[in-house]
Amino acid sequence: MKKELTYEAAMERLEQLARQMEAGEVPIDQLASQLKEAQKLLAFCREQLTSADKAVGKILDGTKDAI
């Protein structure tokens, strides 16, 4: 069973990939696949942040009416 990806897990994996690439630990034949993985993780994180921003905005808009 596949575990649902969280923002924190995605960021942790992105940081791991970045460290490996910066240290030159990624074999050239794996570089393209790891870059694709990083792109997917970045897109996921952007979506999560956008969704959270919209949700917070709705909550804050609702509290303006209550004040």
N, CA, C and O atoms as a Maestro MAE file, in Angstrom:
{
 s_m_m2io_version
 :::
 2.0.0
}

f_m_ct {
 s_m_title
 :::
 protein
 m_atom[268] {
  # First column is atom index #
  i_m_mmod_type
  r_m_x_coord
  r_m_y_coord
  r_m_z_coord
  i_m_residue_number
  s_m_chain_name
  s_m_pdb_residue_name
  s_m_pdb_atom_name
  i_m_atomic_number
  :::
  1 25 0.848 -1.189 0.000 1 A "MET " " N  " 7
  2 3 0.000 0.000 0.000 1 A "MET " " CA " 6
  3 2 0.891 1.248 0.000 1 A "MET " " C  " 6
  4 15 1.804 1.364 0.817 1 A "MET " " O  " 8
  5 25 0.621 2.171 -0.910 2 A "LYS " " N  " 7
  6 3 1.428 3.378 -1.037 2 A "LYS " " CA " 6
  7 2 0.980 4.419 -0.020 2 A "LYS " " C  " 6
  8 15 -0.205 4.735 0.094 2 A "LYS " " O  " 8
  9 25 1.962 4.946 0.721 3 A "LYS " " N  " 7
  10 3 1.676 5.975 1.706 3 A "LYS " " CA " 6
  11 2 1.452 7.300 0.992 3 A "LYS " " C  " 6
  12 15 2.163 7.631 0.043 3 A "LYS " " O  " 8
  13 25 0.456 8.061 1.455 4 A "GLU " " N  " 7
  14 3 0.173 9.362 0.850 4 A "GLU " " CA " 6
  15 2 1.316 10.330 1.163 4 A "GLU " " C  " 6
  16 15 1.784 10.415 2.299 4 A "GLU " " O  " 8
  17 25 1.745 11.041 0.150 5 A "LEU " " N  " 7
  18 3 2.850 11.974 0.280 5 A "LEU " " CA " 6
  19 2 2.402 13.215 1.039 5 A "LEU " " C  " 6
  20 15 1.321 13.748 0.789 5 A "LEU " " O  " 8
  21 25 3.226 13.665 1.953 6 A "THR " " N  " 7
  22 3 2.967 14.898 2.685 6 A "THR " " CA " 6
  23 2 3.934 15.970 2.205 6 A "THR " " C  " 6
  24 15 4.954 15.667 1.585 6 A "THR " " O  " 8
  25 25 3.609 17.213 2.493 7 A "TYR " " N  " 7
  26 3 4.487 18.319 2.141 7 A "TYR " " CA " 6
  27 2 5.860 18.135 2.801 7 A "TYR " " C  " 6
  28 15 6.898 18.322 2.166 7 A "TYR " " O  " 8
  29 25 5.843 17.770 4.072 8 A "GLU " " N  " 7
  30 3 7.096 17.609 4.804 8 A "GLU " " CA " 6
  31 2 7.958 16.498 4.210 8 A "GLU " " C  " 6
  32 15 9.174 16.652 4.093 8 A "GLU " " O  " 8
  33 25 7.338 15.386 3.836 9 A "ALA " " N  " 7
  34 3 8.087 14.271 3.238 9 A "ALA " " CA " 6
  35 2 8.654 14.673 1.877 9 A "ALA " " C  " 6
  36 15 9.779 14.311 1.534 9 A "ALA " " O  " 8
  37 25 7.871 15.420 1.110 10 A "ALA " " N  " 7
  38 3 8.328 15.873 -0.204 10 A "ALA " " CA " 6
  39 2 9.517 16.823 -0.054 10 A "ALA " " C  " 6
  40 15 10.492 16.723 -0.800 10 A "ALA " " O  " 8
  41 25 9.438 17.735 0.902 11 A "MET " " N  " 7
  42 3 10.545 18.669 1.129 11 A "MET " " CA " 6
  43 2 11.796 17.931 1.597 11 A "MET " " C  " 6
  44 15 12.908 18.257 1.182 11 A "MET " " O  " 8
  45 25 11.611 16.952 2.450 12 A "GLU " " N  " 7
  46 3 12.747 16.166 2.936 12 A "GLU " " CA " 6
  47 2 13.439 15.449 1.776 12 A "GLU " " C  " 6
  48 15 14.667 15.423 1.692 12 A "GLU " " O  " 8
  49 25 12.634 14.867 0.884 13 A "ARG " " N  " 7
  50 3 13.205 14.174 -0.275 13 A "ARG " " CA " 6
  51 2 13.900 15.163 -1.218 13 A "ARG " " C  " 6
  52 15 14.969 14.864 -1.751 13 A "ARG " " O  " 8
  53 25 13.301 16.331 -1.421 14 A "LEU " " N  " 7
  54 3 13.934 17.357 -2.258 14 A "LEU " " CA " 6
  55 2 15.287 17.774 -1.683 14 A "LEU " " C  " 6
  56 15 16.264 17.916 -2.418 14 A "LEU " " O  " 8
  57 25 15.334 17.965 -0.385 15 A "GLU " " N  " 7
  58 3 16.594 18.344 0.263 15 A "GLU " " CA " 6
  59 2 17.635 17.237 0.109 15 A "GLU " " C  " 6
  60 15 18.814 17.509 -0.114 15 A "GLU " " O  " 8
  61 25 17.192 16.000 0.228 16 A "GLN " " N  " 7
  62 3 18.102 14.870 0.054 16 A "GLN " " CA " 6
  63 2 18.656 14.832 -1.370 16 A "GLN " " C  " 6
  64 15 19.856 14.656 -1.576 16 A "GLN " " O  " 8
  65 25 17.767 14.999 -2.346 17 A "LEU " " N  " 7
  66 3 18.203 15.007 -3.744 17 A "LEU " " CA " 6
  67 2 19.191 16.151 -4.002 17 A "LEU " " C  " 6
  68 15 20.206 15.961 -4.673 17 A "LEU " " O  " 8
  69 25 18.890 17.327 -3.471 18 A "ALA " " N  " 7
  70 3 19.762 18.482 -3.667 18 A "ALA " " CA " 6
  71 2 21.139 18.238 -3.059 18 A "ALA " " C  " 6
  72 15 22.160 18.535 -3.680 18 A "ALA " " O  " 8
  73 25 21.164 17.693 -1.837 19 A "ARG " " N  " 7
  74 3 22.454 17.397 -1.195 19 A "ARG " " CA " 6
  75 2 23.271 16.421 -2.026 19 A "ARG " " C  " 6
  76 15 24.473 16.605 -2.214 19 A "ARG " " O  " 8
  77 25 22.610 15.379 -2.523 20 A "GLN " " N  " 7
  78 3 23.308 14.371 -3.321 20 A "GLN " " CA " 6
  79 2 23.864 14.978 -4.607 20 A "GLN " " C  " 6
  80 15 25.001 14.701 -4.989 20 A "GLN " " O  " 8
  81 25 23.065 15.798 -5.264 21 A "MET " " N  " 7
  82 3 23.507 16.412 -6.515 21 A "MET " " CA " 6
  83 2 24.646 17.399 -6.274 21 A "MET " " C  " 6
  84 15 25.624 17.417 -7.022 21 A "MET " " O  " 8
  85 25 24.521 18.220 -5.232 22 A "GLU " " N  " 7
  86 3 25.555 19.195 -4.924 22 A "GLU " " CA " 6
  87 2 26.877 18.526 -4.562 22 A "GLU " " C  " 6
  88 15 27.951 19.054 -4.850 22 A "GLU " " O  " 8
  89 25 26.784 17.360 -3.928 23 A "ALA " " N  " 7
  90 3 27.990 16.646 -3.510 23 A "ALA " " CA " 6
  91 2 28.569 15.790 -4.637 23 A "ALA " " C  " 6
  92 15 29.622 15.172 -4.478 23 A "ALA " " O  " 8
  93 25 27.877 15.760 -5.773 24 A "GLY " " N  " 7
  94 3 28.347 14.952 -6.894 24 A "GLY " " CA " 6
  95 2 28.169 13.462 -6.670 24 A "GLY " " C  " 6
  96 15 28.901 12.649 -7.236 24 A "GLY " " O  " 8
  97 25 27.191 13.103 -5.841 25 A "GLU " " N  " 7
  98 3 26.954 11.704 -5.498 25 A "GLU " " CA " 6
  99 2 25.989 10.995 -6.440 25 A "GLU " " C  " 6
  100 15 25.721 9.805 -6.272 25 A "GLU " " O  " 8
  101 25 25.469 11.711 -7.426 26 A "VAL " " N  " 7
  102 3 24.493 11.123 -8.342 26 A "VAL " " CA " 6
  103 2 25.207 10.698 -9.621 26 A "VAL " " C  " 6
  104 15 25.774 11.531 -10.328 26 A "VAL " " O  " 8
  105 25 25.177 9.399 -9.913 27 A "PRO " " N  " 7
  106 3 25.779 8.943 -11.171 27 A "PRO " " CA " 6
  107 2 25.075 9.608 -12.352 27 A "PRO " " C  " 6
  108 15 23.864 9.826 -12.315 27 A "PRO " " O  " 8
  109 25 25.821 9.924 -13.378 28 A "ILE " " N  " 7
  110 3 25.289 10.663 -14.529 28 A "ILE " " CA " 6
  111 2 24.093 9.953 -15.156 28 A "ILE " " C  " 6
  112 15 23.188 10.612 -15.667 28 A "ILE " " O  " 8
  113 25 24.075 8.617 -15.126 29 A "ASP " " N  " 7
  114 3 22.955 7.886 -15.732 29 A "ASP " " CA " 6
  115 2 21.682 7.968 -14.888 29 A "ASP " " C  " 6
  116 15 20.605 7.612 -15.367 29 A "ASP " " O  " 8
  117 25 21.789 8.428 -13.646 30 A "GLN " " N  " 7
  118 3 20.610 8.592 -12.787 30 A "GLN " " CA " 6
  119 2 20.195 10.061 -12.645 30 A "GLN " " C  " 6
  120 15 19.143 10.362 -12.081 30 A "GLN " " O  " 8
  121 25 21.006 10.945 -13.148 31 A "LEU " " N  " 7
  122 3 20.754 12.377 -12.973 31 A "LEU " " CA " 6
  123 2 19.424 12.817 -13.562 31 A "LEU " " C  " 6
  124 15 18.669 13.537 -12.908 31 A "LEU " " O  " 8
  125 25 19.125 12.400 -14.776 32 A "ALA " " N  " 7
  126 3 17.872 12.817 -15.425 32 A "ALA " " CA " 6
  127 2 16.658 12.326 -14.647 32 A "ALA " " C  " 6
  128 15 15.697 13.075 -14.471 32 A "ALA " " O  " 8
  129 25 16.686 11.089 -14.181 33 A "SER " " N  " 7
  130 3 15.530 10.564 -13.447 33 A "SER " " CA " 6
  131 2 15.375 11.267 -12.100 33 A "SER " " C  " 6
  132 15 14.253 11.483 -11.640 33 A "SER " " O  " 8
  133 25 16.485 11.623 -11.468 34 A "GLN " " N  " 7
  134 3 16.384 12.330 -10.197 34 A "GLN " " CA " 6
  135 2 15.918 13.772 -10.394 34 A "GLN " " C  " 6
  136 15 15.204 14.315 -9.551 34 A "GLN " " O  " 8
  137 25 16.316 14.388 -11.497 35 A "LEU " " N  " 7
  138 3 15.814 15.729 -11.795 35 A "LEU " " CA " 6
  139 2 14.310 15.711 -12.062 35 A "LEU " " C  " 6
  140 15 13.593 16.624 -11.651 35 A "LEU " " O  " 8
  141 25 13.833 14.674 -12.751 36 A "LYS " " N  " 7
  142 3 12.390 14.543 -13.000 36 A "LYS " " CA " 6
  143 2 11.646 14.349 -11.691 36 A "LYS " " C  " 6
  144 15 10.579 14.926 -11.485 36 A "LYS " " O  " 8
  145 25 12.214 13.532 -10.800 37 A "GLU " " N  " 7
  146 3 11.599 13.327 -9.489 37 A "GLU " " CA " 6
  147 2 11.529 14.651 -8.726 37 A "GLU " " C  " 6
  148 15 10.516 14.965 -8.101 37 A "GLU " " O  " 8
  149 25 12.608 15.415 -8.786 38 A "ALA " " N  " 7
  150 3 12.643 16.708 -8.101 38 A "ALA " " CA " 6
  151 2 11.591 17.658 -8.668 38 A "ALA " " C  " 6
  152 15 10.938 18.381 -7.916 38 A "ALA " " O  " 8
  153 25 11.425 17.659 -9.987 39 A "GLN " " N  " 7
  154 3 10.402 18.512 -10.621 39 A "GLN " " CA " 6
  155 2 9.011 18.139 -10.123 39 A "GLN " " C  " 6
  156 15 8.206 19.018 -9.813 39 A "GLN " " O  " 8
  157 25 8.724 16.852 -10.046 40 A "LYS " " N  " 7
  158 3 7.412 16.400 -9.571 40 A "LYS " " CA " 6
  159 2 7.195 16.797 -8.112 40 A "LYS " " C  " 6
  160 15 6.105 17.222 -7.729 40 A "LYS " " O  " 8
  161 25 8.237 16.653 -7.310 41 A "LEU " " N  " 7
  162 3 8.129 17.025 -5.905 41 A "LEU " " CA " 6
  163 2 7.925 18.532 -5.747 41 A "LEU " " C  " 6
  164 15 7.141 18.965 -4.903 41 A "LEU " " O  " 8
  165 25 8.620 19.326 -6.547 42 A "LEU " " N  " 7
  166 3 8.436 20.778 -6.505 42 A "LEU " " CA " 6
  167 2 7.009 21.168 -6.883 42 A "LEU " " C  " 6
  168 15 6.405 22.028 -6.241 42 A "LEU " " O  " 8
  169 25 6.480 20.542 -7.914 43 A "ALA " " N  " 7
  170 3 5.103 20.829 -8.333 43 A "ALA " " CA " 6
  171 2 4.127 20.466 -7.218 43 A "ALA " " C  " 6
  172 15 3.190 21.214 -6.937 43 A "ALA " " O  " 8
  173 25 4.349 19.326 -6.592 44 A "PHE " " N  " 7
  174 3 3.492 18.890 -5.482 44 A "PHE " " CA " 6
  175 2 3.541 19.912 -4.341 44 A "PHE " " C  " 6
  176 15 2.503 20.289 -3.796 44 A "PHE " " O  " 8
  177 25 4.749 20.357 -3.984 45 A "CYS " " N  " 7
  178 3 4.893 21.318 -2.893 45 A "CYS " " CA " 6
  179 2 4.215 22.648 -3.226 45 A "CYS " " C  " 6
  180 15 3.564 23.250 -2.373 45 A "CYS " " O  " 8
  181 25 4.370 23.097 -4.464 46 A "ARG " " N  " 7
  182 3 3.700 24.348 -4.885 46 A "ARG " " CA " 6
  183 2 2.183 24.211 -4.757 46 A "ARG " " C  " 6
  184 15 1.512 25.123 -4.275 46 A "ARG " " O  " 8
  185 25 1.650 23.074 -5.189 47 A "GLU " " N  " 7
  186 3 0.202 22.837 -5.092 47 A "GLU " " CA " 6
  187 2 -0.257 22.849 -3.631 47 A "GLU " " C  " 6
  188 15 -1.295 23.424 -3.303 47 A "GLU " " O  " 8
  189 25 0.521 22.216 -2.766 48 A "GLN " " N  " 7
  190 3 0.173 22.179 -1.344 48 A "GLN " " CA " 6
  191 2 0.189 23.582 -0.742 48 A "GLN " " C  " 6
  192 15 -0.713 23.948 0.012 48 A "GLN " " O  " 8
  193 25 1.205 24.358 -1.073 49 A "LEU " " N  " 7
  194 3 1.298 25.721 -0.545 49 A "LEU " " CA " 6
  195 2 0.171 26.606 -1.064 49 A "LEU " " C  " 6
  196 15 -0.397 27.399 -0.312 49 A "LEU " " O  " 8
  197 25 -0.151 26.474 -2.341 50 A "THR " " N  " 7
  198 3 -1.243 27.254 -2.925 50 A "THR " " CA " 6
  199 2 -2.566 26.897 -2.264 50 A "THR " " C  " 6
  200 15 -3.363 27.776 -1.937 50 A "THR " " O  " 8
  201 25 -2.794 25.617 -2.072 51 A "SER " " N  " 7
  202 3 -4.023 25.153 -1.432 51 A "SER " " CA " 6
  203 2 -4.125 25.663 0.001 51 A "SER " " C  " 6
  204 15 -5.183 26.121 0.431 51 A "SER " " O  " 8
  205 25 -3.023 25.581 0.732 52 A "ALA " " N  " 7
  206 3 -3.018 26.057 2.118 52 A "ALA " " CA " 6
  207 2 -3.245 27.563 2.164 52 A "ALA " " C  " 6
  208 15 -3.972 28.052 3.029 52 A "ALA " " O  " 8
  209 25 -2.633 28.301 1.245 53 A "ASP " " N  " 7
  210 3 -2.799 29.751 1.192 53 A "ASP " " CA " 6
  211 2 -4.261 30.123 0.946 53 A "ASP " " C  " 6
  212 15 -4.793 31.035 1.579 53 A "ASP " " O  " 8
  213 25 -4.898 29.413 0.026 54 A "LYS " " N  " 7
  214 3 -6.311 29.682 -0.257 54 A "LYS " " CA " 6
  215 2 -7.184 29.368 0.942 54 A "LYS " " C  " 6
  216 15 -8.105 30.122 1.257 54 A "LYS " " O  " 8
  217 25 -6.901 28.253 1.617 55 A "ALA " " N  " 7
  218 3 -7.691 27.864 2.788 55 A "ALA " " CA " 6
  219 2 -7.537 28.883 3.905 55 A "ALA " " C  " 6
  220 15 -8.520 29.251 4.547 55 A "ALA " " O  " 8
  221 25 -6.323 29.338 4.143 56 A "VAL " " N  " 7
  222 3 -6.081 30.345 5.182 56 A "VAL " " CA " 6
  223 2 -6.771 31.660 4.802 56 A "VAL " " C  " 6
  224 15 -7.362 32.330 5.649 56 A "VAL " " O  " 8
  225 25 -6.688 32.012 3.534 57 A "GLY " " N  " 7
  226 3 -7.357 33.228 3.071 57 A "GLY " " CA " 6
  227 2 -8.859 33.186 3.315 57 A "GLY " " C  " 6
  228 15 -9.448 34.180 3.740 57 A "GLY " " O  " 8
  229 25 -9.476 32.050 3.051 58 A "LYS " " N  " 7
  230 3 -10.921 31.903 3.288 58 A "LYS " " CA " 6
  231 2 -11.243 32.026 4.767 58 A "LYS " " C  " 6
  232 15 -12.230 32.656 5.146 58 A "LYS " " O  " 8
  233 25 -10.404 31.421 5.601 59 A "ILE " " N  " 7
  234 3 -10.631 31.506 7.048 59 A "ILE " " CA " 6
  235 2 -10.504 32.945 7.518 59 A "ILE " " C  " 6
  236 15 -11.333 33.431 8.287 59 A "ILE " " O  " 8
  237 25 -9.462 33.625 7.052 60 A "LEU " " N  " 7
  238 3 -9.261 35.014 7.467 60 A "LEU " " CA " 6
  239 2 -10.356 35.918 6.951 60 A "LEU " " C  " 6
  240 15 -10.774 36.840 7.652 60 A "LEU " " O  " 8
  241 25 -10.831 35.676 5.741 61 A "ASP " " N  " 7
  242 3 -11.948 36.470 5.193 61 A "ASP " " CA " 6
  243 2 -13.194 36.268 6.042 61 A "ASP " " C  " 6
  244 15 -13.963 37.207 6.249 61 A "ASP " " O  " 8
  245 25 -13.398 35.067 6.529 62 A "GLY " " N  " 7
  246 3 -14.560 34.770 7.370 62 A "GLY " " CA " 6
  247 2 -14.455 35.435 8.722 62 A "GLY " " C  " 6
  248 15 -15.477 35.809 9.298 62 A "GLY " " O  " 8
  249 25 -13.250 35.597 9.249 63 A "THR " " N  " 7
  250 3 -13.106 36.232 10.552 63 A "THR " " CA " 6
  251 2 -13.274 37.744 10.469 63 A "THR " " C  " 6
  252 15 -13.607 38.380 11.468 63 A "THR " " O  " 8
  253 25 -13.049 38.330 9.299 64 A "LYS " " N  " 7
  254 3 -13.258 39.777 9.128 64 A "LYS " " CA " 6
  255 2 -14.723 40.123 9.354 64 A "LYS " " C  " 6
  256 15 -15.049 41.165 9.922 64 A "LYS " " O  " 8
  257 25 -15.610 39.222 8.895 65 A "ASP " " N  " 7
  258 3 -17.040 39.460 9.058 65 A "ASP " " CA " 6
  259 2 -17.460 39.367 10.520 65 A "ASP " " C  " 6
  260 15 -18.412 40.022 10.944 65 A "ASP " " O  " 8
  261 25 -16.742 38.547 11.290 66 A "ALA " " N  " 7
  262 3 -17.088 38.339 12.689 66 A "ALA " " CA " 6
  263 2 -16.595 39.479 13.578 66 A "ALA " " C  " 6
  264 15 -17.068 39.631 14.704 66 A "ALA " " O  " 8
  265 25 -15.663 40.270 13.093 67 A "ILE " " N  " 7
  266 3 -15.093 41.345 13.923 67 A "ILE " " CA " 6
  267 2 -15.957 42.576 13.877 67 A "ILE " " C  " 6
  268 15 -15.636 43.580 14.513 67 A "ILE " " O  " 8
  :::
 }
 m_bond[267] {
  # First column is bond index #
  i_m_from
  i_m_to
  i_m_order
  :::
  1 1 2 1
  2 2 3 1
  3 3 4 2
  4 3 5 1
  5 5 6 1
  6 6 7 1
  7 7 8 2
  8 7 9 1
  9 9 10 1
  10 10 11 1
  11 11 12 2
  12 11 13 1
  13 13 14 1
  14 14 15 1
  15 15 16 2
  16 15 17 1
  17 17 18 1
  18 18 19 1
  19 19 20 2
  20 19 21 1
  21 21 22 1
  22 22 23 1
  23 23 24 2
  24 23 25 1
  25 25 26 1
  26 26 27 1
  27 27 28 2
  28 27 29 1
  29 29 30 1
  30 30 31 1
  31 31 32 2
  32 31 33 1
  33 33 34 1
  34 34 35 1
  35 35 36 2
  36 35 37 1
  37 37 38 1
  38 38 39 1
  39 39 40 2
  40 39 41 1
  41 41 42 1
  42 42 43 1
  43 43 44 2
  44 43 45 1
  45 45 46 1
  46 46 47 1
  47 47 48 2
  48 47 49 1
  49 49 50 1
  50 50 51 1
  51 51 52 2
  52 51 53 1
  53 53 54 1
  54 54 55 1
  55 55 56 2
  56 55 57 1
  57 57 58 1
  58 58 59 1
  59 59 60 2
  60 59 61 1
  61 61 62 1
  62 62 63 1
  63 63 64 2
  64 63 65 1
  65 65 66 1
  66 66 67 1
  67 67 68 2
  68 67 69 1
  69 69 70 1
  70 70 71 1
  71 71 72 2
  72 71 73 1
  73 73 74 1
  74 74 75 1
  75 75 76 2
  76 75 77 1
  77 77 78 1
  78 78 79 1
  79 79 80 2
  80 79 81 1
  81 81 82 1
  82 82 83 1
  83 83 84 2
  84 83 85 1
  85 85 86 1
  86 86 87 1
  87 87 88 2
  88 87 89 1
  89 89 90 1
  90 90 91 1
  91 91 92 2
  92 91 93 1
  93 93 94 1
  94 94 95 1
  95 95 96 2
  96 95 97 1
  97 97 98 1
  98 98 99 1
  99 99 100 2
  100 99 101 1
  101 101 102 1
  102 102 103 1
  103 103 104 2
  104 103 105 1
  105 105 106 1
  106 106 107 1
  107 107 108 2
  108 107 109 1
  109 109 110 1
  110 110 111 1
  111 111 112 2
  112 111 113 1
  113 113 114 1
  114 114 115 1
  115 115 116 2
  116 115 117 1
  117 117 118 1
  118 118 119 1
  119 119 120 2
  120 119 121 1
  121 121 122 1
  122 122 123 1
  123 123 124 2
  124 123 125 1
  125 125 126 1
  126 126 127 1
  127 127 128 2
  128 127 129 1
  129 129 130 1
  130 130 131 1
  131 131 132 2
  132 131 133 1
  133 133 134 1
  134 134 135 1
  135 135 136 2
  136 135 137 1
  137 137 138 1
  138 138 139 1
  139 139 140 2
  140 139 141 1
  141 141 142 1
  142 142 143 1
  143 143 144 2
  144 143 145 1
  145 145 146 1
  146 146 147 1
  147 147 148 2
  148 147 149 1
  149 149 150 1
  150 150 151 1
  151 151 152 2
  152 151 153 1
  153 153 154 1
  154 154 155 1
  155 155 156 2
  156 155 157 1
  157 157 158 1
  158 158 159 1
  159 159 160 2
  160 159 161 1
  161 161 162 1
  162 162 163 1
  163 163 164 2
  164 163 165 1
  165 165 166 1
  166 166 167 1
  167 167 168 2
  168 167 169 1
  169 169 170 1
  170 170 171 1
  171 171 172 2
  172 171 173 1
  173 173 174 1
  174 174 175 1
  175 175 176 2
  176 175 177 1
  177 177 178 1
  178 178 179 1
  179 179 180 2
  180 179 181 1
  181 181 182 1
  182 182 183 1
  183 183 184 2
  184 183 185 1
  185 185 186 1
  186 186 187 1
  187 187 188 2
  188 187 189 1
  189 189 190 1
  190 190 191 1
  191 191 192 2
  192 191 193 1
  193 193 194 1
  194 194 195 1
  195 195 196 2
  196 195 197 1
  197 197 198 1
  198 198 199 1
  199 199 200 2
  200 199 201 1
  201 201 202 1
  202 202 203 1
  203 203 204 2
  204 203 205 1
  205 205 206 1
  206 206 207 1
  207 207 208 2
  208 207 209 1
  209 209 210 1
  210 210 211 1
  211 211 212 2
  212 211 213 1
  213 213 214 1
  214 214 215 1
  215 215 216 2
  216 215 217 1
  217 217 218 1
  218 218 219 1
  219 219 220 2
  220 219 221 1
  221 221 222 1
  222 222 223 1
  223 223 224 2
  224 223 225 1
  225 225 226 1
  226 226 227 1
  227 227 228 2
  228 227 229 1
  229 229 230 1
  230 230 231 1
  231 231 232 2
  232 231 233 1
  233 233 234 1
  234 234 235 1
  235 235 236 2
  236 235 237 1
  237 237 238 1
  238 238 239 1
  239 239 240 2
  240 239 241 1
  241 241 242 1
  242 242 243 1
  243 243 244 2
  244 243 245 1
  245 245 246 1
  246 246 247 1
  247 247 248 2
  248 247 249 1
  249 249 250 1
  250 250 251 1
  251 251 252 2
  252 251 253 1
  253 253 254 1
  254 254 255 1
  255 255 256 2
  256 255 257 1
  257 257 258 1
  258 258 259 1
  259 259 260 2
  260 259 261 1
  261 261 262 1
  262 262 263 1
  263 263 264 2
  264 263 265 1
  265 265 266 1
  266 266 267 1
  267 267 268 2
  :::
 }
}
